[in-house]
Amino acid sequence: MTADSTSSGSRNVIPAAVEGSSRRRAGRPARISRQMVVDAAAALTPANVTIQAVADRLGVDRKAVSYYVSGREELLELITARTLANELEHLALPTGDWRDAVRVYARGVRRVLLREASLSLLITRLPGAGVLMPAEALVDRLVDGGFDEGDAMIALNLVTRMVFANAKDILVARHFGEHPTVTEVRRALAELPAEQVPHLRRVLRDGVPQPFELELDFVVAGLQYLRDRHDPPDRPGHRSGGR
């Protein structure tokens, strides 16, 4: 399950799930640990999170903290990743139709991302081990629903990337008033005669929608196609999309 940057959607989020969780440098200080650094940072308000503030809270030199993290941005990302992992660890997926499981998973991950607001924009990889529980549960539902494990992993990655991209687009739009891409489109349209590109002009005039549920419908339909590709309708014993 993974996240990509704000709008690229190109990063494979599954293999990166626990990347960077045990990064170390030579000459490890004995007094503190990476977990202590994250705990101390999480106890601060986001606006006050700095290497120095964490060092002060732990009663150590800032170099001891810098041994474990590169700077404020990594601290904030680690805090948010832990929060997301803790929240998602308890996300319960239904055991019936795999399509219901996909929808519950997607809505649950998106809900947590939006609740964490601007901090979620810092996530460039999947959070830690806690988030693997609902990911494993979704793969289980998909395999039980007729997917092989390889296709189930493709499905998990696809759903997660869509959710992260959708949530981050919303958060970026909130931060800037509108998404920077929309601003660029407006600028480009201003250079064209008013009668050109009428569809885009009307959409921008009426407001660009954030059709998460429609995107989710497309993803589920695509996953149904992926599943049926290996289990055609005319095959004896075909299961029409369910378990």
HELIX and SHEET records of a PDB file:
HELIX    1   1 ARG A   34  ALA A   42  1                                   9    
HELIX    2   2 PRO A   46  ASN A   48  5                                   3    
HELIX    3   3 ILE A   51  LEU A   58  1                                   8    
HELIX    4   4 ARG A   62  SER A   66  1                                   5    
HELIX    5   5 ARG A   72  LEU A   88  1                                  17    
HELIX    6   6 TRP A   98  GLU A  116  1                                  19    
HELIX    7   7 ALA A  117  LEU A  122  5                                   6    
HELIX    8   8 ALA A  129  VAL A  131  5                                   3    
HELIX    9   9 LEU A  132  ASP A  144  1                                  13    
HELIX   10  10 GLU A  149  PHE A  176  1                                  28    
HELIX   11  11 PRO A  180  ALA A  190  1                                  11    
HELIX   12  12 PRO A  198  ASP A  206  1                                   9    
HELIX   13  13 PHE A  212  ARG A  229  1                                  18    
END                                                                             
